[in-house]
Amino acid sequence: MLTERQVAGLRRTLDGWRAQGQTIALVPTMGALHAGHLSLVGVARAHADRVVASLFVNPRQFGPSEDFARYPRNEAADAAAFEAAGIDLFWAPDVAAMYPQGFATSITVEGPAAGMEADTRPGFFAGVATVVAKLFTQTGADVAVFGEKDWQQLQVIGRMAADLDLRTRILSGPTVRETDGLAMSSRNAYLSPAERARAAELYATLERTAAALVSGRGVATCLAEGRGHLAERFDGLDYLELREAGSLAPLERLVPPARLLAAVRLGSTRLIDNIAVAPAAQREGGAP
């Protein structure tokens, strides 16, 4: 596994691979790796000759009251995990390499970026879109793989790539879950044992609400019941929404493809999750 920290070295290596006719996949991460991240490497490997994994904790997607300073960091462990997963190049720039002095450009996103995460994290998607666009132009990747756990982010990135005519094709990997259904996330490490025991109720509530919707009950009723359940069992409820899967437009009646998305708080930890509202066999998988 090669390691690069500067754009010039990164491009030199990737240009050499491209000159040999090899295709390149990118797996962008902020580190603190778990099985969900590593499953994306498998998707990438199936779609390209070479796999590049990036590690960059992006300060531009954290608000002033968010957890940038305490976000879990262990580059050595992450590099070892990536090497064991078989990536070809570990792209680990620092802030100065990504945002040199005088950096003054930001990408504004709308459409699927409206509401939900944007309501509770102003500026988040501008930060995500800007860093992802930089990763795409730095690597020139043929494909890039993102996890479905961050469904709204996945749609925002897909929309951005289409709108800007970027050549990088966006692929998705299904959410990887713990045995009790909790979606794997780097932020799960923040949970106390008592909070971790409660956390699985998020996925359980999504499943119950989706089943109620599929059974034909009204959207407003199902969402009200689900929101009430989450509000009782968590320390805060940011949203529980039924949206069209691609555009993320709100749905007043169940029309597939639909996605049920939620965000809650346990102590100081914020958890997000989502599922498709469809028969179980159709729940996960597929590109945006």
Secondary structure as UniProt FT lines:
FT   STRAND          2..4
FT   HELIX           7..19
FT   TURN            20..21
FT   STRAND          24..29
FT   HELIX           35..47
FT   STRAND          50..55
FT   HELIX           59..61
FT   TURN            64..65
FT   TURN            68..70
FT   HELIX           75..85
FT   STRAND          89..91
FT   HELIX           95..98
FT   TURN            101..102
FT   HELIX           111..113
FT   HELIX           117..120
FT   TURN            122..123
FT   HELIX           124..139
FT   STRAND          143..147
FT   HELIX           148..150
FT   HELIX           151..163
FT   TURN            164..165
FT   STRAND          169..173
FT   TURN            179..180
FT   HELIX           186..190
FT   HELIX           193..199
FT   HELIX           201..214
FT   TURN            215..216
FT   HELIX           219..233
FT   STRAND          236..244
FT   TURN            245..247
FT   STRAND          258..266
FT   TURN            267..268
FT   STRAND          269..276
FT   HELIX           280..282
//
